[in-house]
Amino acid sequence: MKHLLHIAFAIAALCVYNNSQSQSTSTTGLSIVEVDFTKKSTSVKIPFDIPFTLKIINLPGTVKQVSVAVSERNGNIIVPEAPQTLNGLTSIEFVIPGCSPAKQYDFSIKASAPGPLTPAQFSSLKTALTREANISAALQLLAARAQAEQKARAAGGPVPSYATILANSKTQLVAYFKEAVKQIDPNYIWKEIDIIPPLENLLQFCKSHIDLMDKVTTLRAAPLVTGDSNAAQIITALNTFTADLAMSNWSQIEKTPGNADYDKLVNDVSNIEKAFHTPPTGVSQGVIRGLINYADDAIDGKTAFMDAVINNIILPNVEYFTVTPVLIELDFVTNARLFITLDAGIAGYAARIDRYISYTGFNIYFREVNKQTPLRYYTGWDRIAATTSFLIGLTLSSIEKPNVRKGFIGDKALVIGVGNRLWRFARFNVGALVHYRYDTSPVFNADRYHTSLSPFVSFSVDIGLKEIFSGVFTGIFNNQ
């Protein structure tokens, strides 16, 4: 009988091993869990403790983007949402880190299909873009590039090319436009186009900046300034004007009294005029006050730039992605109270017993254990919890010896102990064989005995109960 049990355990272990090896793997070498998007179901149980590949299959042909977000039920984000483009495929893979067996998770899958904006969405987006920080950043970028070009020319460099400014700024401008749309609504997608043609004839903004800075540079060296006894104060006032020009919010500045940035520039020009010891008149006064006219030209250029960006570049090329959500709720907690596996082993040493003792029993872990997880993934207390268990079982053969030992249950000894899983199925155990020992007496009496413990060490095979039955049946029927 005991030999039959040994054979049964060997067959079960082999089936389990073969079954576990047959699970498909991705190009990353991780096991694949398929989610059928149309059925909203998974192909296999989602593993824990080990990274795996989540493969979304049977996606509708209209779907262009898919995202997966994983979060604990308490709100902690494990995998943030990051849309991936399908590029004509009907399936896509995401790598998911190991999940804890004692927590609850939400797997949020979103499939997005593009469509045109509704009139209401179009109008709302147009209004929002005029206030969007990334559009302002695009304007600030061009203003800074224009001023840098002017300074380089003033220092003896080449005459700035407005087209070069735009070309050198293209990558950053595209990033700003994309982010502007995304910030207004994450479901809005800007289809990138070549922005150079719509903007190359609208470079008044850059040109006006350079012209304005040219006038300031010329004014600093003009006899009108250098010949005045308050030349130092005039230069300081000119520098203040230049600094305020650079710090202006170009998406919001308008040529109207009451606009903070515009009022500051007007006030700066007034202070430049007041800094002169001899108040400028006529042509000289016109040169100073003309700085505001150049600032007005830059503002007009800003308006033309924003109109081109919003109406010619962004709005005609924005799509609204309608989202189809699929939510998979994972409750590992209900499976993580106790985890019981079968154990079959041989006690290589048992105190006061002069032979090897084979036994079978149960290993009781105090958390769910994924046998597919290599032990290298565990550290610290997690490794101890995932590999250590309590052992209880019975010997397969009789423990009895005439006049010496009596079985604890029938003629068998009770096996108790603790063990540690060294490899996937192999365990090392220490414990005790519980049996009865007859009292030593000159006259033997079969009714006089006491409980006795025989310490032992053993190696055993540790097989999950669920793995045995699923492994055996899968191993049998897959070969039909």
C-alpha positions in Angstrom: 0.0 0.0 0.0 2.7 2.5 0.9 4.5 1.8 -2.4 1.3 2.6 -4.3 1.1 5.9 -2.4 4.6 6.7 -3.3 3.9 6.1 -7.0 0.7 8.2 -6.8 2.6 11.1 -5.4 5.3 10.8 -8.0 2.8 10.8 -10.8 0.9 13.7 -9.3 4.1 15.7 -9.0 5.1 15.0 -12.6 1.7 16.1 -13.8 1.8 19.3 -11.8 5.3 20.0 -13.1 4.3 19.4 -16.7 1.1 21.4 -16.4 3.0 24.4 -14.9 5.6 24.2 -17.7 2.9 24.3 -20.4 1.7 27.8 -19.5 2.5 30.2 -22.4 5.2 32.8 -21.9 5.7 36.2 -23.4 8.7 37.6 -25.2 9.9 38.9 -21.8 9.9 35.3 -20.5 7.0 36.0 -18.1 3.9 33.9 -17.9 0.9 35.3 -19.9 -2.5 36.0 -18.5 -4.9 36.7 -21.3 -7.9 39.0 -20.9 -10.6 38.6 -23.6 -11.8 42.2 -24.0 -15.1 41.2 -25.6 -15.9 38.6 -22.9 -14.3 40.6 -20.1 -12.7 37.5 -18.6 -9.3 36.0 -18.0 -7.9 32.8 -19.4 -6.2 31.6 -16.2 -6.1 32.7 -12.6 -4.0 35.8 -12.2 -0.8 35.0 -10.3 0.7 36.8 -7.3 4.2 37.4 -5.9 5.7 37.3 -9.4 5.7 39.7 -12.4 3.5 38.5 -15.3 2.4 39.7 -18.7 -1.2 40.8 -19.0 -2.2 40.3 -22.6 -5.4 42.0 -23.9 -6.9 40.1 -26.8 -9.9 40.4 -29.1 -9.8 44.2 -29.2 -12.3 45.8 -31.6 -10.7 47.0 -34.9 -11.7 50.6 -34.1 -9.6 50.7 -30.9 -6.4 52.7 -31.3 -5.1 53.0 -27.8 -5.2 50.7 -24.7 -4.2 51.5 -21.2 -4.0 49.3 -18.0 -3.9 50.7 -14.5 -3.4 48.6 -11.4 -4.3 49.9 -8.0 -4.7 48.4 -4.5 -8.2 48.7 -3.2 -6.9 51.3 -0.6 -6.0 53.6 -3.5 -2.2 52.9 -3.8 -1.3 53.0 -7.5 0.8 50.0 -8.6 0.8 50.6 -12.3 -0.2 54.1 -13.4 -2.4 54.5 -16.5 -0.2 55.0 -19.6 -2.0 54.6 -23.0 -0.3 52.5 -25.6 -1.0 52.7 -29.3 -2.1 49.5 -31.1 -0.7 50.3 -34.5 -3.2 48.0 -36.2 -2.9 45.1 -33.8 -5.9 43.4 -32.0 -3.9 42.5 -28.9 -1.3 44.2 -26.7 0.8 43.1 -23.7 1.5 44.9 -20.4 4.0 43.8 -17.7 2.5 43.8 -14.3 4.7 43.6 -11.1 4.0 40.9 -8.5 0.8 41.4 -6.4 0.6 40.6 -2.7 -1.5 37.6 -1.9 -3.2 39.3 1.0 -4.5 42.4 -0.7 -7.3 43.4 -3.0 -6.6 44.9 -6.5 -8.5 46.6 -9.3 -7.2 46.1 -12.8 -8.7 48.9 -14.9 -8.4 48.3 -18.7 -9.4 51.1 -21.1 -9.7 50.8 -24.8 -10.0 54.1 -26.7 -11.4 54.7 -30.2 -11.0 58.1 -31.9 -13.7 60.3 -33.2 -14.3 64.0 -34.1 -15.1 66.6 -31.5 -18.7 67.7 -31.0 -19.4 71.4 -31.6 -19.7 71.9 -27.8 -16.3 70.2 -27.3 -14.7 72.2 -30.1 -15.9 75.5 -28.6 -14.9 74.6 -25.0 -11.4 73.4 -26.1 -10.9 76.7 -28.1 -11.6 78.8 -25.0 -9.5 76.6 -22.7 -6.5 76.7 -25.1 -6.2 80.5 -24.8 -5.6 80.1 -21.0 -3.5 76.9 -21.1 -0.1 77.1 -19.5 1.6 75.1 -22.2 0.5 77.5 -24.9 1.9 80.3 -22.7 5.1 78.3 -22.4 5.4 78.0 -26.2 5.1 81.8 -26.5 7.7 82.3 -23.8 10.0 79.9 -25.6 9.8 81.8 -28.8 10.2 85.1 -27.0 13.4 83.8 -25.2 14.8 82.4 -28.5 14.2 85.7 -30.3 15.9 87.7 -27.5 18.8 85.3 -27.5 19.2 85.7 -31.3 19.1 89.5 -30.9 21.8 89.5 -28.2 24.0 87.2 -30.4 23.6 89.7 -33.3 24.3 92.7 -31.0 27.5 90.9 -30.0 28.6 90.6 -33.6 26.9 87.4 -34.5 25.0 86.7 -37.8 21.6 88.2 -38.6 19.0 86.0 -37.0 16.8 83.9 -39.2 13.2 83.8 -38.1 12.7 80.5 -39.8 15.7 79.1 -38.0 14.2 80.1 -34.6 11.0 78.3 -35.5 12.8 75.2 -36.8 15.0 75.0 -33.7 11.9 75.3 -31.5 9.7 72.8 -33.4 10.3 69.7 -31.1 9.5 71.7 -28.0 6.5 73.4 -29.5 5.0 70.1 -30.6 5.5 68.8 -27.0 3.8 71.9 -25.6 0.8 71.5 -28.0 0.3 67.9 -27.2 0.5 68.5 -23.5 -1.9 71.5 -23.7 -4.6 69.3 -25.2 -3.9 66.5 -22.8 -4.2 68.8 -19.8 -7.6 70.1 -20.9 -9.0 66.5 -21.3 -6.9 63.3 -21.1 -9.2 61.8 -23.7 -8.3 64.5 -26.3 -5.5 63.5 -28.6 -3.7 65.9 -30.9 -2.6 64.3 -34.2 0.8 65.7 -34.7 1.3 67.6 -38.0 4.1 69.6 -39.5 3.7 72.9 -37.7 6.2 74.8 -39.9 4.0 75.7 -42.9 1.1 77.2 -40.8 3.5 79.3 -38.7 6.3 80.3 -41.1 4.4 83.3 -42.3 3.3 84.3 -38.8 6.7 85.2 -37.3 5.7 88.8 -36.5 5.9 87.8 -32.9 9.6 86.9 -33.1 10.4 89.8 -35.5 8.8 92.4 -33.2 10.7 91.0 -30.2 14.0 91.3 -32.1 13.1 94.8 -33.4 12.2 95.9 -29.9 15.5 94.6 -28.4 17.4 96.2 -31.2 15.9 99.6 -30.3 16.8 99.1 -26.6 20.4 98.1 -27.5 20.7 101.1 -29.9 19.3 103.5 -27.2 21.8 102.4 -24.6 24.7 103.5 -26.8 23.0 106.6 -28.3 24.5 110.0 -27.4 21.0 110.9 -26.2 21.7 108.6 -23.2 25.5 108.6 -22.9 25.6 112.3 -23.0 23.1 112.8 -20.2 24.4 113.3 -16.7 22.0 110.6 -15.4 23.2 108.0 -17.9 23.6 105.3 -15.2 20.0 105.8 -14.0 18.7 105.7 -17.6 20.6 102.4 -18.3 19.1 100.9 -15.1 15.6 101.9 -16.3 16.2 100.4 -19.7 17.4 97.1 -18.0 14.2 97.1 -15.9 12.2 97.4 -19.1 14.1 94.5 -20.7 13.7 92.3 -17.7 9.9 93.0 -17.4 9.6 92.3 -21.1 11.2 88.9 -20.6 9.0 88.1 -17.7 5.7 89.1 -19.3 3.0 86.4 -19.6 2.6 86.5 -23.4 -0.5 84.4 -23.5 -2.4 86.9 -21.3 -0.8 90.2 -22.2 -3.1 92.6 -24.1 -2.8 96.2 -25.3 -5.3 97.5 -22.8 -5.0 99.6 -19.6 -5.5 97.4 -16.6 -3.6 94.5 -18.0 -0.9 94.0 -15.4 2.0 93.0 -17.8 1.1 95.8 -20.3 0.8 98.4 -17.5 4.2 97.4 -16.2 5.8 98.0 -19.6 4.1 101.4 -20.1 5.3 102.4 -16.6 8.8 101.2 -17.4 8.9 103.5 -20.5 7.6 106.4 -18.4 10.4 105.8 -15.9 13.0 105.7 -18.7 11.9 109.1 -19.8 11.9 110.4 -16.2 15.4 109.2 -15.6 16.9 111.8 -18.0 18.4 114.9 -16.3 17.4 116.8 -19.4 13.9 115.8 -20.4 13.9 114.5 -24.0 11.8 116.4 -26.5 10.7 116.0 -30.1 12.4 113.2 -32.0 14.3 112.0 -28.9 11.1 111.8 -26.9 9.5 109.9 -29.8 12.3 107.3 -29.8 11.8 106.5 -26.2 8.0 106.4 -26.3 8.3 104.4 -29.5 9.4 101.4 -27.4 5.8 100.9 -26.5 4.8 100.8 -30.2 7.3 98.0 -30.7 5.8 96.2 -27.7 2.4 96.7 -29.3 3.7 95.0 -32.4 4.9 92.1 -30.4 1.5 91.7 -28.8 -0.1 91.8 -32.2 2.3 89.1 -33.3 1.3 87.1 -30.2 -2.3 87.3 -31.1 -1.6 86.1 -34.7 0.6 83.3 -33.3 -2.1 82.1 -30.9 -4.7 82.3 -33.6 -2.6 80.2 -35.9 -1.7 77.7 -33.2 -5.3 77.2 -31.9 -7.3 77.6 -35.1 -4.9 76.2 -37.8 -2.8 73.7 -35.9 -4.5 72.3 -32.9 -8.3 72.4 -33.2 -8.5 70.8 -36.7 -6.3 67.9 -35.6 -7.8 67.0 -32.2 -9.7 63.7 -31.8 -11.8 62.7 -28.8 -11.2 59.1 -27.7 -14.3 57.4 -26.5 -13.3 55.0 -23.7 -14.6 51.5 -23.1 -13.6 50.4 -19.6 -13.2 46.9 -18.3 -12.7 46.4 -14.6 -11.3 43.2 -13.1 -11.5 43.0 -9.4 -9.0 40.7 -7.6 -9.6 39.6 -4.1 -6.6 37.6 -3.0 -7.6 38.2 0.7 -10.2 35.4 0.7 -7.6 32.9 -0.6 -4.8 34.0 1.7 -5.9 32.8 5.2 -4.2 29.4 5.1 -2.6 27.5 2.3 -2.4 23.7 2.6 -0.2 21.4 0.6 0.3 17.7 0.6 3.7 16.5 1.9 5.3 13.1 1.2 8.7 12.5 2.7 11.2 10.2 4.4 12.6 10.8 7.8 16.3 10.3 7.2 17.0 10.4 10.9 14.5 9.7 13.8 15.8 9.4 17.3 15.5 6.0 18.9 14.2 4.5 15.7 16.6 2.2 13.8 15.2 2.6 10.3 14.0 5.2 7.7 10.4 6.2 8.2 8.2 7.4 5.3 5.3 9.6 6.0 2.7 11.8 4.3 0.7 14.7 5.7 -0.2 18.3 5.2 2.0 21.5 5.1 0.0 24.5 6.5 1.3 27.8 5.3 0.1 31.0 6.9 -0.3 32.8 3.6 -1.1 31.9 0.0 1.9 30.6 -1.8 2.6 30.7 -5.5 4.8 27.8 -6.4 5.6 29.3 -9.8 7.5 32.2 -8.0 11.2 31.7 -7.8 12.4 32.1 -4.3 14.8 34.9 -5.4 11.7 37.2 -5.6 11.3 37.0 -1.8 13.2 38.9 0.7 13.1 39.3 4.5 9.9 38.3 6.3 8.2 37.7 2.9 10.7 34.9 2.2 10.1 33.3 5.6 6.3 33.5 5.3 6.4 32.0 1.8 8.7 29.1 2.6 8.0 28.1 6.2 5.0 26.0 7.2 3.7 23.7 9.9 3.7 20.0 9.2 1.2 17.4 10.4 0.7 13.9 9.1 1.1 10.2 9.7 3.8 7.6 9.0 3.0 5.3 6.1 4.4 2.3 7.8 4.0 0.9 11.3 6.0 2.5 14.0 5.5 -0.3 16.4 8.2 -2.5 18.0 7.3 -5.3 20.4 7.8 -4.3 24.0 9.2 -0.9 23.0 6.8 1.3 20.9 3.1 1.5 20.2 1.4 3.4 17.4 -0.3 6.7 18.3 -3.1 6.2 15.7 -3.5 2.5 15.0 0.1 1.3 14.4 1.2 4.7 12.9 3.0 7.6 14.5 1.7 11.2 14.3 4.1 13.5 12.5 4.4 17.1 13.6 7.0 19.7 12.8 8.0 22.7 10.9 9.7 22.9 7.5 11.2 25.2 5.0 10.8 25.0 1.2 14.3 25.0 -0.3 13.2 24.7 -3.9 9.9 24.8 -5.8 8.6 21.5 -4.3 11.5 20.2 -2.1 11.4 20.9 1.7 13.6 20.3 4.7 11.7 19.5 7.9 12.4 19.1 11.6 9.9 17.8 14.1 8.9 14.8 16.1 7.2 11.5 15.6 4.5 11.1 18.3 3.9 7.6 19.5 3.6 5.6 22.7 6.5 4.0 24.5 6.0 1.1 26.9 7.0 1.6 30.4 10.2 -0.2 31.3 9.5 -2.7 33.9 10.8 -6.2 34.8 7.4 -7.5 33.8 6.0 -6.3 30.5 2.5 -4.9 30.7 0.8 -3.9 27.4 -1.4 -1.5 29.3 1.4 0.5 30.7 2.7 3.1 28.2 3.2 6.8 27.9 3.4 9.4 25.1 6.9 9.7 23.6 8.5 12.0 21.0 11.2 10.9 18.6 12.8 13.9 17.0 13.5 13.6 13.2 14.8 15.4 10.2 13.6 14.8 6.7 13.4 15.8 3.1 10.0 15.8 1.5 8.0 16.7 -1.6 5.6 19.6 -1.1 2.6 19.6 -3.6 -0.4 21.9 -3.5 -3.8 20.2 -3.2 -5.3 22.3 -6.0 -2.2 21.6 -8.1 -2.6 17.9 -7.8 -6.2 17.7 -9.0 -5.8 20.3 -11.7 -2.5 18.9 -12.7 -3.6 15.2 -12.8 -6.7 15.9 -14.9 -5.0 18.3 -17.2 -2.1 15.9 -17.7 -4.6 13.1 -18.5 -7.0 14.9 -20.8 -4.5 17.0 -22.7 -3.1 13.8 -24.1 -6.4 12.5 -25.4 
